[in-house]
Amino acid sequence: MVNVELLVEDERLTLLIADDGAGFLVEEAEGADSGHLGLTLMHERAQQGGGTLILTSETGTGTVVRLQLPI
């Protein structure tokens, strides 16, 4: 299952995407030598827009992606 929410709060746009998948260890996936270029690019795009990207995940618990951008 995937849940997607789009919220406007405190003059920022928040996009939440959560799934109940296999999950992963964020520390390993975000390392410079991890081979996960997509995560690096997502962080860079968020910063270019003046926002933040937060990934929360653990093996066996799914993943939550929170993107916050100023409006």
The first five atom37 places (N, CA, C, CB, O) and aatype in JSON, in Angstrom:
{
  "aatype": [12, 19, 2, 19, 6, 10, 10, 19, 6, 3, 6, 1, 10, 16, 10, 10, 9, 0, 3, 3, 7, 0, 7, 13, 10, 19, 6, 6, 0, 6, 7, 0, 3, 15, 7, 8, 10, 7, 10, 16, 10, 12, 8, 6, 1, 0, 5, 5, 7, 7, 7, 16, 10, 9, 10, 16, 15, 6, 16, 7, 16, 7, 16, 19, 19, 1, 10, 5, 10, 14, 9],
  "atom_mask": [
    [1, 1, 1, 1, 1],
    [1, 1, 1, 1, 1],
    [1, 1, 1, 1, 1],
    [1, 1, 1, 1, 1],
    [1, 1, 1, 1, 1],
    [1, 1, 1, 1, 1],
    [1, 1, 1, 1, 1],
    [1, 1, 1, 1, 1],
    [1, 1, 1, 1, 1],
    [1, 1, 1, 1, 1],
    [1, 1, 1, 1, 1],
    [1, 1, 1, 1, 1],
    [1, 1, 1, 1, 1],
    [1, 1, 1, 1, 1],
    [1, 1, 1, 1, 1],
    [1, 1, 1, 1, 1],
    [1, 1, 1, 1, 1],
    [1, 1, 1, 1, 1],
    [1, 1, 1, 1, 1],
    [1, 1, 1, 1, 1],
    [1, 1, 1, 0, 1],
    [1, 1, 1, 1, 1],
    [1, 1, 1, 0, 1],
    [1, 1, 1, 1, 1],
    [1, 1, 1, 1, 1],
    [1, 1, 1, 1, 1],
    [1, 1, 1, 1, 1],
    [1, 1, 1, 1, 1],
    [1, 1, 1, 1, 1],
    [1, 1, 1, 1, 1],
    [1, 1, 1, 0, 1],
    [1, 1, 1, 1, 1],
    [1, 1, 1, 1, 1],
    [1, 1, 1, 1, 1],
    [1, 1, 1, 0, 1],
    [1, 1, 1, 1, 1],
    [1, 1, 1, 1, 1],
    [1, 1, 1, 0, 1],
    [1, 1, 1, 1, 1],
    [1, 1, 1, 1, 1],
    [1, 1, 1, 1, 1],
    [1, 1, 1, 1, 1],
    [1, 1, 1, 1, 1],
    [1, 1, 1, 1, 1],
    [1, 1, 1, 1, 1],
    [1, 1, 1, 1, 1],
    [1, 1, 1, 1, 1],
    [1, 1, 1, 1, 1],
    [1, 1, 1, 0, 1],
    [1, 1, 1, 0, 1],
    [1, 1, 1, 0, 1],
    [1, 1, 1, 1, 1],
    [1, 1, 1, 1, 1],
    [1, 1, 1, 1, 1],
    [1, 1, 1, 1, 1],
    [1, 1, 1, 1, 1],
    [1, 1, 1, 1, 1],
    [1, 1, 1, 1, 1],
    [1, 1, 1, 1, 1],
    [1, 1, 1, 0, 1],
    [1, 1, 1, 1, 1],
    [1, 1, 1, 0, 1],
    [1, 1, 1, 1, 1],
    [1, 1, 1, 1, 1],
    [1, 1, 1, 1, 1],
    [1, 1, 1, 1, 1],
    [1, 1, 1, 1, 1],
    [1, 1, 1, 1, 1],
    [1, 1, 1, 1, 1],
    [1, 1, 1, 1, 1],
    [1, 1, 1, 1, 1]
  ],
  "atom_positions": [
    [[0.83, -1.17, 0.0], [0.0, 0.0, 0.0], [0.89, 1.25, 0.0], [-0.95, -0.01, 1.21], [1.94, 1.27, 0.63]],
    [[0.45, 2.26, -0.71], [1.14, 3.55, -0.75], [0.14, 4.64, -0.37], [1.77, 3.81, -2.16], [-0.99, 4.65, -0.87]],
    [[0.55, 5.54, 0.51], [-0.28, 6.66, 0.91], [0.42, 7.94, 0.48], [-0.55, 6.65, 2.46], [1.61, 8.13, 0.76]],
    [[-0.31, 8.84, -0.19], [0.24, 10.1, -0.66], [-0.6, 11.24, -0.08], [0.29, 10.17, -2.22], [-1.82, 11.23, -0.2]],
    [[0.06, 12.21, 0.54], [-0.62, 13.37, 1.1], [0.07, 14.64, 0.62], [-0.65, 13.31, 2.64], [1.3, 14.68, 0.53]],
    [[-0.71, 15.66, 0.33], [-0.18, 16.96, -0.04], [-0.82, 17.97, 0.9], [-0.48, 17.31, -1.56], [-2.04, 18.11, 0.94]],
    [[0.02, 18.67, 1.67], [-0.47, 19.58, 2.69], [0.12, 20.97, 2.5], [-0.14, 19.06, 4.09], [1.25, 21.12, 2.02]],
    [[-0.65, 21.99, 2.87], [-0.14, 23.35, 2.93], [-0.2, 23.75, 4.39], [-0.95, 24.33, 2.01], [-1.27, 23.78, 5.0]],
    [[0.98, 24.08, 4.96], [1.03, 24.46, 6.36], [2.18, 25.43, 6.58], [1.2, 23.21, 7.27], [3.28, 25.24, 6.06]],
    [[1.92, 26.47, 7.35], [2.95, 27.45, 7.71], [3.76, 27.93, 6.51], [3.89, 26.85, 8.73], [4.99, 27.96, 6.54]],
    [[3.06, 28.3, 5.44], [3.67, 28.84, 4.23], [4.66, 27.9, 3.56], [4.37, 30.12, 4.56], [5.63, 28.33, 2.94]],
    [[4.4, 26.61, 3.68], [5.21, 25.62, 2.97], [4.3, 24.48, 2.49], [6.36, 25.08, 3.87], [3.27, 24.17, 3.09]],
    [[4.73, 23.9, 1.43], [4.04, 22.76, 0.84], [4.75, 21.5, 1.3], [4.01, 22.85, -0.73], [5.97, 21.4, 1.22]],
    [[3.98, 20.54, 1.8], [4.56, 19.29, 2.27], [3.96, 18.15, 1.48], [4.33, 19.09, 3.79], [2.74, 18.0, 1.41]],
    [[4.82, 17.34, 0.88], [4.41, 16.13, 0.18], [4.91, 14.95, 1.0], [4.97, 16.1, -1.29], [6.11, 14.81, 1.25]],
    [[3.98, 14.09, 1.42], [4.32, 12.88, 2.17], [3.96, 11.67, 1.32], [3.57, 12.84, 3.54], [2.85, 11.55, 0.82]],
    [[4.92, 10.79, 1.17], [4.68, 9.53, 0.46], [5.16, 8.42, 1.39], [5.43, 9.48, -0.95], [6.33, 8.39, 1.78]],
    [[4.26, 7.52, 1.74], [4.59, 6.43, 2.66], [4.16, 5.11, 2.05], [3.91, 6.64, 4.04], [3.1, 5.02, 1.42]],
    [[4.98, 4.08, 2.23], [4.6, 2.75, 1.77], [4.86, 1.73, 2.87], [5.38, 2.37, 0.49], [5.53, 2.01, 3.86]],
    [[4.31, 0.56, 2.68], [4.51, -0.52, 3.65], [5.39, -1.62, 3.06], [3.14, -1.12, 4.09], [5.22, -2.8, 3.34]],
    [[6.34, -1.2, 2.24], [7.23, -2.14, 1.55], [8.32, -2.69, 2.44], [0.0, 0.0, 0.0], [8.23, -2.66, 3.67]],
    [[9.34, -3.19, 1.8], [10.44, -3.87, 2.5], [11.32, -2.91, 3.29], [11.29, -4.62, 1.5], [11.97, -3.33, 4.25]],
    [[11.36, -1.63, 2.91], [12.21, -0.68, 3.59], [13.68, -0.9, 3.3], [0.0, 0.0, 0.0], [14.05, -1.84, 2.6]],
    [[14.53, -0.03, 3.84], [15.97, -0.12, 3.65], [16.65, 0.7, 4.74], [16.38, 0.37, 2.23], [15.99, 1.43, 5.47]],
    [[17.94, 0.59, 4.84], [18.7, 1.37, 5.81], [19.13, 2.67, 5.14], [19.94, 0.57, 6.33], [19.97, 2.67, 4.24]],
    [[18.55, 3.77, 5.57], [18.78, 5.07, 4.95], [20.26, 5.43, 4.97], [17.97, 6.15, 5.66], [20.78, 5.96, 3.98]],
    [[20.95, 5.16, 6.08], [22.37, 5.52, 6.18], [23.19, 4.89, 5.08], [22.91, 5.1, 7.54], [24.1, 5.52, 4.54]],
    [[22.89, 3.66, 4.74], [23.63, 2.95, 3.69], [23.25, 3.47, 2.3], [23.37, 1.44, 3.77], [24.12, 3.56, 1.43]],
    [[22.0, 3.8, 2.09], [21.53, 4.21, 0.78], [21.94, 5.64, 0.43], [20.03, 4.09, 0.7], [22.03, 5.97, -0.75]],
    [[22.19, 6.48, 1.43], [22.52, 7.88, 1.16], [24.01, 8.15, 1.12], [21.89, 8.74, 2.19], [24.4, 9.3, 0.88]],
    [[24.85, 7.18, 1.33], [26.29, 7.39, 1.29], [26.76, 7.75, -0.1], [0.0, 0.0, 0.0], [26.14, 7.37, -1.09]],
    [[27.87, 8.47, -0.18], [28.4, 8.92, -1.47], [28.73, 7.76, -2.4], [29.64, 9.77, -1.26], [28.62, 7.91, -3.62]],
    [[29.12, 6.63, -1.86], [29.5, 5.48, -2.68], [28.41, 4.41, -2.72], [30.78, 4.88, -2.15], [28.69, 3.25, -3.05]],
    [[27.18, 4.77, -2.39], [26.11, 3.78, -2.27], [25.6, 3.27, -3.62], [24.97, 4.36, -1.5], [25.05, 2.17, -3.71]],
    [[25.79, 4.07, -4.67], [25.25, 3.69, -5.97], [23.79, 4.07, -6.14], [0.0, 0.0, 0.0], [23.19, 3.73, -7.15]],
    [[23.21, 4.78, -5.16], [21.81, 5.21, -5.23], [21.74, 6.67, -5.66], [21.1, 5.01, -3.86], [21.45, 7.55, -4.85]],
    [[22.02, 6.92, -6.91], [22.06, 8.28, -7.44], [20.7, 8.96, -7.32], [22.51, 8.26, -8.89], [20.64, 10.18, -7.13]],
    [[19.61, 8.23, -7.42], [18.27, 8.82, -7.34], [18.04, 9.54, -6.03], [0.0, 0.0, 0.0], [17.45, 10.62, -6.03]],
    [[18.48, 8.98, -4.92], [18.3, 9.62, -3.62], [19.11, 10.91, -3.53], [18.7, 8.67, -2.48], [18.64, 11.91, -3.0]],
    [[20.33, 10.88, -4.06], [21.17, 12.07, -4.08], [20.51, 13.17, -4.9], [22.56, 11.74, -4.65], [20.47, 14.32, -4.47]],
    [[20.0, 12.81, -6.06], [19.35, 13.8, -6.92], [18.08, 14.36, -6.28], [19.01, 13.18, -8.27], [17.8, 15.55, -6.42]],
    [[17.32, 13.54, -5.58], [16.12, 14.02, -4.89], [16.49, 15.06, -3.84], [15.37, 12.85, -4.24], [15.82, 16.09, -3.74]],
    [[17.55, 14.81, -3.07], [18.0, 15.77, -2.07], [18.45, 17.08, -2.73], [19.16, 15.17, -1.23], [18.12, 18.16, -2.25]],
    [[19.19, 16.97, -3.83], [19.68, 18.16, -4.53], [18.53, 18.99, -5.07], [20.61, 17.76, -5.67], [18.56, 20.22, -4.97]],
    [[17.52, 18.36, -5.65], [16.37, 19.08, -6.2], [15.6, 19.8, -5.1], [15.43, 18.12, -6.94], [15.16, 20.93, -5.28]],
    [[15.43, 19.15, -3.97], [14.75, 19.78, -2.84], [15.51, 21.02, -2.39], [14.6, 18.78, -1.66], [14.9, 22.07, -2.15]],
    [[16.84, 20.92, -2.28], [17.65, 22.06, -1.86], [17.6, 23.2, -2.88], [19.1, 21.62, -1.64], [17.58, 24.37, -2.51]],
    [[17.58, 22.85, -4.16], [17.5, 23.87, -5.2], [16.21, 24.65, -5.12], [17.63, 23.23, -6.58], [16.16, 25.83, -5.47]],
    [[15.15, 24.01, -4.65], [13.86, 24.66, -4.49], [13.71, 25.34, -3.14], [0.0, 0.0, 0.0], [12.63, 25.85, -2.82]],
    [[14.78, 25.37, -2.34], [14.73, 26.01, -1.04], [14.08, 25.14, 0.03], [0.0, 0.0, 0.0], [13.69, 25.64, 1.09]],
    [[13.96, 23.85, -0.24], [13.27, 22.97, 0.69], [14.15, 21.89, 1.27], [0.0, 0.0, 0.0], [15.38, 21.94, 1.2]],
    [[13.49, 20.91, 1.85], [14.19, 19.79, 2.47], [13.52, 18.49, 2.07], [14.21, 19.92, 4.0], [12.33, 18.45, 1.75]],
    [[14.29, 17.44, 2.09], [13.8, 16.09, 1.84], [14.26, 15.21, 2.98], [14.29, 15.54, 0.46], [15.45, 15.15, 3.29]],
    [[13.32, 14.54, 3.62], [13.64, 13.66, 4.74], [13.15, 12.27, 4.41], [13.02, 14.18, 6.07], [11.97, 12.07, 4.1]],
    [[14.05, 11.29, 4.47], [13.7, 9.89, 4.25], [13.74, 9.17, 5.59], [14.68, 9.22, 3.23], [14.68, 9.32, 6.37]],
    [[12.7, 8.39, 5.85], [12.64, 7.57, 7.04], [12.33, 6.15, 6.6], [11.57, 8.1, 8.07], [11.33, 5.91, 5.92]],
    [[13.17, 5.21, 6.97], [12.95, 3.83, 6.57], [13.79, 2.91, 7.45], [13.3, 3.63, 5.08], [14.85, 3.28, 7.94]],
    [[13.29, 1.72, 7.63], [14.02, 0.64, 8.28], [13.63, -0.65, 7.58], [13.72, 0.57, 9.82], [12.51, -0.79, 7.08]],
    [[14.53, -1.57, 7.55], [14.26, -2.85, 6.91], [13.01, -3.47, 7.54], [15.47, -3.8, 7.05], [12.92, -3.61, 8.75]],
    [[12.06, -3.84, 6.69], [10.84, -4.5, 7.14], [9.72, -3.57, 7.57], [0.0, 0.0, 0.0], [8.65, -4.05, 7.95]],
    [[9.93, -2.24, 7.53], [8.89, -1.34, 8.02], [8.36, -0.37, 6.98], [9.41, -0.56, 9.17], [7.5, 0.45, 7.31]],
    [[8.82, -0.42, 5.77], [8.37, 0.53, 4.77], [9.21, 1.81, 4.78], [0.0, 0.0, 0.0], [10.21, 1.9, 5.48]],
    [[8.76, 2.78, 3.98], [9.53, 4.0, 3.8], [8.59, 5.19, 3.8], [10.33, 3.95, 2.49], [7.47, 5.11, 3.31]],
    [[9.07, 6.32, 4.35], [8.34, 7.57, 4.31], [9.27, 8.62, 3.7], [7.85, 8.01, 5.74], [10.41, 8.78, 4.13]],
    [[8.78, 9.33, 2.68], [9.5, 10.42, 2.07], [8.71, 11.69, 2.38], [9.69, 10.2, 0.52], [7.51, 11.77, 2.09]],
    [[9.38, 12.68, 2.98], [8.74, 13.97, 3.3], [9.51, 15.06, 2.57], [8.71, 14.24, 4.86], [10.68, 15.31, 2.85]],
    [[8.83, 15.71, 1.63], [9.4, 16.83, 0.89], [8.7, 18.09, 1.34], [9.26, 16.63, -0.65], [7.47, 18.17, 1.3]],
    [[9.47, 19.08, 1.77], [8.89, 20.36, 2.18], [9.53, 21.46, 1.34], [9.1, 20.62, 3.71], [10.75, 21.54, 1.22]],
    [[8.66, 22.31, 0.75], [9.1, 23.42, -0.07], [8.38, 24.69, 0.35], [8.84, 23.12, -1.56], [7.21, 24.65, 0.72]],
    [[9.07, 25.83, 0.31], [8.38, 27.09, 0.62], [7.41, 27.44, -0.51], [9.41, 28.24, 0.84], [7.63, 27.11, -1.68]],
    [[6.34, 28.1, -0.13], [5.35, 28.51, -1.15], [5.65, 29.94, -1.55], [3.88, 28.38, -0.62], [4.95, 30.5, -2.4]]
  ]
}
